[in-house]
Amino acid sequence: MTDSTSTGDRGPRIPPSQVSPVARRVAGGRHNPHVTGDDETAPRWLQKAAGVSWRLLVLVAAIAVVFFATSKVQLVFIALFLAFVFTAVLRPLVSAMSRIMPRGLATALSLLTGILVFVGMLTYVVYSVANQWQQLSKQFGTGIQQIIDFLQSGRLPFQVTNAQTAAWIDQGVKWVQDHAGQLAGQAAASATSVVEVFTALALAIFCSIFFLARGADMWTWFLNQLPARVRESWQTAGGAGWYTFSGYTRGTVIIALVDGLLAFILLTVVQVPLAAPLAVLVLMGAFIPLIGAPTAMAVAMIVALAALGPIQAGIVGLGIAGIGQFEGHVLQPLVMGKQVSLHPVAVAIAVATGTLSAGILGAVIAVPLVAVSWAVFSKLRTMDPPMVDEAEAEAEARPVEQAEHIEDDEPVKEQ
């Protein structure tokens, strides 16, 4: 007769009620059923779900800590991101110039060239606005009056009266008066933001000098600080991430320049005022995927509508929409190629998440961060064989089976 506490070949099992507290504290005791007995307080599926849940909570907490730490040093994070952007854009120029001169001098000349191009473009925009401001204000006044007359003419299903227009204007003036203090505070905060922007730019340029001049040596020094067993993985991940980030950055700059040039030509042909500033706005909008270009298009259409009329506004809208199609179907595949392979759904989710998390800045940096993360993950992961559809597998197997039947029948025919 077998004892009720025995477990067969594994020896006797002690009931949980007879286990002393000291035995319960033995290392590994709670995982040993011979010491503490089986834990049957919860179903197995619930135990697995609980294990996955607390691991997910730890992962979410770690991500939250990273976001919190980044928000505390946001200025440094922005400066480093800009430094990587400058490095990715200027590195080909530095490498080409370093063949005929020392790399330090090539770095200085490349940065000076980039600064001069940026300052020259900004100066041209300011000069264009100042030169056309008086004429533009008159055209705006005339265009707005034409829009009001069109709304009051009764050609639309609804009609706007003079009293309603005056009431809207009065409400706008009253809102400005009521929120004058808040607007003044926002203006002061904007002044502080300007100082922070210049600080971030100075730090980014300072870091870019070292990244361009001694970037490879700095990366080698970092790898040497790691254990030898993980250096190869870090080197592989770093190479894949930088290849994707530099390709995305240079491709975005090239696409933005082409979009701005095409928009400037379009607005100049249609004779829209402030063609240069609007083209720069389109150029800047190209750095924000999905939402940047439509926003720039809407602003350009509003200017054309107020200054020239609805026909010219429609032409501008169609033209900028055509530029967007040209960018998506020709420029993106041609310039970026396989360096950045993200599905449009992933891009949309990344932009939405970045915008909700950090506003415009989040929308700008979300896509390159996701692209780099995916490139690193794709480089380090081990792929399993892909799934094959049953219908496709049967269709592929049929010719093989037919060929085998033919081979089996041939000896019979010969006999």
N, C-alpha and C positions, 0 to 999 in steps of 0.2 A: 504493500500500500504506500502510495506516494504522499509525502507531506504537502499540505496546502501551500506552504511557503516556498516550496522548491520550484526551480525553473528548469528542470531537465539537466542537460549537460553543463550548463553554466553555473551550477552551484545554487545554494539556497539564497533566496531573496528576502531581505529584511523588510517587514512592513514599515511604512512611513511613520506610524505612531510610535514605533520602538526605537527610532533613530535619535541619538542625542544631539543637542545643539552644537556640540563640538564637531561631530561628524559632518553636520551640514555645512560647517565653515571650511571643511577641507577643500583645497584647490581642486576644482573639477568635480566636486562631489555632486553638485546639482545636475551635472550631465551624466552621472553614473547611476543607472537604476538600481544597482546592487547596494548602493549606499542610501539613497533617498527614495527609491521606488519610482514608478512611472508617473509622469505628470499628465493626468487625464482630465485636468480642469477645463480645457478648451479644445475644440475640434482642431484637427491638423490644418484645415484651410484657414481658420482664424489665426492660428499661430504664424503661418506663412504671411498672411496679410499684415499682421502686426509687425513682423520683422521688416517687411518691405516699407511699411508706413514710417517706422521710426528712422529708417535709413533715408527716406525721402525728406523727412523733416530736418535731419542733420544737413542734407545737401542744400535744402532751401535756406537754412540758417547760414550756411557758409556763403552762399551767393548773396544773401542780404548783408552779411558782414563786408563782403567785397564792395558792394554798391555803397554802403555807408562810409567805408574808408575812402572810396573814390570821391564821394561827394565832399568830404572834408578837405581833400587836396585836389579839387576840381581844376584849379588853375594850373597845377603841375601836370595833371593828366592831359589837359588841352595843349599845353606847351609841348609835351612829349609827342602827342599825336601829330601836331603841326610839324615838329622836327622830323618825324618819320616821313610825312608827306613831302617836305622840302627835299629830304634825302633821296626819296624815290624818284622825284621829278628831275633833280639836278645831277644825280649820279651818272647817267650816260654822258652828260656834257663834261663832267669832271674827268671821267675815264678817258674821253677823247682828247681833252686838253692836256692831261697828264702825260701823254705820249711825247709831247714836244716841250714840256716844262715841268718843274717840280710839282708834286701833287698839292702841296700847301698853297702855292701860287694859283694853281688851277682851281682849287676850292674857293679862294678869295674872289677870283674873277667870275666864277660861276654864280656865287651869291650876289655879287655886285650887279651882274647882268639881270638876275631875277628881280632884285629890288628896283632897278631902273625901269624894267618893263612894267612892274606893278605901279610904281609912282607915275610913270608916263601915262598909263591908261587912266589912272585916277584923275590926273591933271586934265586930260582931254575931256573926261566926263564933266568935271566941274566947269571947265571953260565953255562947254556946249550948253550947259544949263544956264550959266550967267549970260551968255550971248543971246539966247533965245527966250529969256524969261519974260520980257515985256510983250513980245509978239505972242508967246504962248498964253499969257494971262488974258489977252484980248480974244484969242481964239477959244479959250476955255469959256469965257463969258458968253460969247456968241453961241458956242455949241450947247452950253447948258440951257440957254434961253430957247434954242431950237427944240431941245428935248422937252422942255416944259410946254412949249406951244404944241408939240405933237401929242403930248398926253392930254392936253386940254381941248384938242380939236375934235374929239369924239370918234376918231377912226378905230379905236380899240373898243372891246366889249365893255370896258370900264372907262370912267372919265374922272380926271383930276381937276378940281376947281382952283381958282386963285386963293380962295379962303383956306383950302387944305394945304396948299403950298406954303402960304404965309404961316399957318399953324405949325407945320413941320420945321420951318426955319426958326420960329420962336422957341420951339421945344429944344432944338439943337443949341441955340444960344443959352437958354436957361440951364441945360445940362452942363455946358462948359463952365458957367458961372458957379453952379452948385459944386462942381468937382474941381474947382481951381486949385485948392490946396493939395488934393490928391495928384493932380497933374504936375504941380510943382515938385512934389516929392518924387514922382517918377522921373522927372527931368534931372533932379539931383542924383537919383540912383543911376540914371543913364550916364551922367558924367563920371561917376565912380566906375561904371562898367567900361567906359572908354579907357580909363587908367589901367584897369585890369587887362584889357585887350592889348594895350601896348606892352605891358609887363609880360604877358604870355608870348607875344611876338618876339620880344627881346630874348627871353629864355629859349624859345624855339630856335632862333637863329644861332644863339650861342651853342646849343646842343648839336645843331646841324653841322656846324664847322667841324666838330670832332667826329661826328658820324661819317661825314664825307671824307675827311682826311685820314682817319685811323679807325674806321668802322670795323674792318676785318680783324685788326689786332685786338680791338675791344671784345669782339665776339669770341676770339680764340682765348683771351684771358678768362672770360666768363666760363667757357667750357672746361678750362683747366681747373676751375674751382670745384667742379662736380666730380663725384666718384667715377672711376674709369668705366664701370659697367653700364652707366646711363648716358655717357657722352654721345655715343652713336645715335641713340634715340633723340636726344636733344638737338643734335646737329641735323638730323633728318627733319624733325618737326620745324626747326628754325628756318631751314632752307625752303621747305614747302610754304610756310607762312609768309616769308619775305617775298618769294616768287609771286604769290597771289596778291599780296598787298601792293607791291610795286607795280604789278601789271594793272591792277584795278585803279591805282592812283594815276599813273601815266595815261591810261586809257580814258579816264574821266576828264583829265585836263585837256587832252586832244579833242575829245567829243565836245566839251564845253566851249573851246575856242572855235570849233567849226560851227556849232549852233549859234554862238554870238555873231560870227561873221555873216552867216546866212540871214539871221534876223536883222542885222544892220542893213544888208543889201535890200531885203524886203521892205523894211520901214522907210528906207531912203527912196525907193522906187514909188511907193505909195504916197510919199511926201508927208509922213507922220512927224509931228514935232518931237524933239528930243529923241531922235533915232539912236544916237550913241548911248545915252544913259539906259534906254530901254533894251538895247542890245547887250549891255553889260548886265542888266537884270536877268535876261535870258541866260547869259553865260553863268551867272551865279546860281540860277535855278537848276542848271544841269547837275550840280553837285548834290542835289537833294532828289533821290529817285522818286518817281511816280508823282509827287506833289509839287516839285519845284517848277518844272516846265509848264504845267497848267496854270499855276499862279502867275508866272511871268506873262503867259498868254492873255490871261484875264486883264492884267494891268495894261498891257499894250492895247488891247481892244477898247478899254475904257478911255484911254488917251485919244485913240483914233476916233471913237464915237463922239467925245466931247469937242474935239478940235475940227473934225472933218465931216462927220455924219455917219449914218448906219451902214452905207454901202462900203465905205473905206474900212469901217470896223469889221464888217464881214469878210472883206478881202484879207485883212490882217489875221483874223482868226483862222481862215482856211489855210493861209500861208504858213503860219506857225504850226498848225496841225500837220501840214505836209512835212515840215522840218522834223517834227516828232516821229512821224512814220519813217522818214529817211534815217533818223538816228537809230530807231529800234530795229529796223530790218537790214540796214547796210553798215552803219558805223559800228554799232555794238559788236556784231559778229566779226567784222573786219579788223577792228582795233584790238579788242580784248581777246578774241579767239577762245581758247580753252583755259586761259589763266583763271577766269572767273566763271564758274558753271553753277549758277543758282537758279532754281525754278522761280518764275514770276510770283507764285504764291509765297515762297519763302521770302522774297524781296518785300512783298507787301506786308507780311506779318512783321518782318524786321523793322521796316519803316514805321509802322503803327506802334510797335512796342517802344522803339526809340523815341518817337515823338511824345508818347504818354509819359515816358520815364524822365526825359531830359529836354523836351521841347525841340527846337530846331537843331540844336547841337546833337541831340540823340538821333534825329533823323539823318544827319550827315554821317555819323560814325557807325550807325547800326549795321549797314550793309557790308562795309569792309571788315568789321569785326566778325560778322557771321561768316563771310567768305573765307577769312583766315582760319577761323575755328573749324569750318568744314574741310578745308584743305589739309589741315594738320590731322584731323580725325581720319580722313580718307587715306592719308599716307601711312599712318601707324596701325590702322585696323587690319585684321585678317579676314578676307572675304570668304564666305561659304559659297558653295555652288548655287547659282541662281535657280529660282523656281521656274518650272517649265509647264506651260498649259497642257492639259491632257489632250485636247484636240490637236494642238501643234505636235505633241509627241507622237500621237497616232499617225498623223499625216506624214511625219518624217520616217516613221517605222515602216509604213506601207511599201515604199519602193525597195527597201532592204529585204523585206519578206518576199516580195515578188521576185527579186533577183535570186534569192536563195531557192525558191521553187523552180525557177528556170534552170538553175545549175543542177538541182536534183533530178529534173526531167531529162536532161541531155544524155546521161549514160543509158537511160532506159531506151531512148530513141535509137541510140547507136546499136544496142543489142538487137 
